[in-house]
Amino acid sequence: MPTWSFRSRASADPKANNGKLRLLLITFVAYLLISPVVMLLLELLSIRVYLLSSFCWFLISSEVFAPQIRGTTWWNRIQWIKLWGWIVVIYIVTERFNAVLA
């Protein structure tokens, strides 16, 4: 006889994953709106710093709010966004590396 628990029941609910998507989007958009103001006050605002810090925040928040069912459509799209984000990070780092060597 299989055991039943609330945790296993909640993880199988696809609506619970939609709530996680909503939390992910709320935290990420809030960061995108608040961080330029903070960076401007600290005199650190530049496009590169903003993009890199936003990507780091996106990586953190996507892992915190990851769905328990990994096959969802929005999670697959998040993985593609992460891949493109890493490509941009590699481009920025190599550009800075070449500027230091030149």
Long-range contacts (C-beta under 8 A, 24 or more apart in sequence): 11-68, 11-69, 12-69, 14-69, 14-72, 16-67, 16-68, 17-67, 17-68, 17-69, 17-72, 17-74, 17-75, 20-65, 20-66, 20-67, 21-65, 21-67, 21-74, 23-65, 24-61, 24-62, 24-65, 24-78, 27-61, 27-65, 28-57, 28-58, 28-61, 31-57, 31-61, 48-92, 51-88, 51-92, 52-89, 52-92, 55-85, 55-88, 55-89, 58-82, 58-85, 59-85
